[in-house]
Amino acid sequence: MVIQRLPAGGERGRVSSRKGDRQLLRPIRLFGDPVLRTPAEPVTDFDAELRNLVRDLTQTMLEAPGVGLAAPQIGVGLRVFTYHVDDEPGHLVNPVLALEGEEETDDEGCLSLPGLQFPTPRAPRVVATGFNMYGDPVTIEGSELLARCVQHETDHLNGILFIDRLDSKQRKLAMKAIREAEWSGGPIPEIRISPHSTQRIS
């Protein structure tokens, strides 16, 4: 997830953003890549490979820069995401969310749709349970940007993009912007409306 506008990436399927002399550790998959529409599998092995994945996600997210990054965005179909909100880094494995409050709309963007932002409805508060990379239980409680970030990244794990949450008018504007984006190429897949509720989960 990203809030500020980002420069367009290079070739389709990757973003070659630089920060100083450094490049992104892992290529970020762009809209149209099937991995972004494929629900991720639960993590079952809390091993060195998972810890390396969390490290790669974290470094790539910070270099992009963004406030969150999900494993499918670097082509890994596992239920893992990282975040960096209010200077607090973190990650969550196999998240389960409980949403609280009436939805609020604010601008939202995505590293997989670089340079685009649209007003997106989200629950204002979230309680997320899951595990850290060592298999220890974790609970994240947050509001405002953290709540939005956690919902955005968990959507990625379910094959959902933030543009799926837009109303019809904003969705049409989003599709036009995607077609005109420098990084866009090839036929644009049809956007499906999310079957997942964005309302309160009790």
Disulfide bonds with the S-S distance in Angstrom:
none
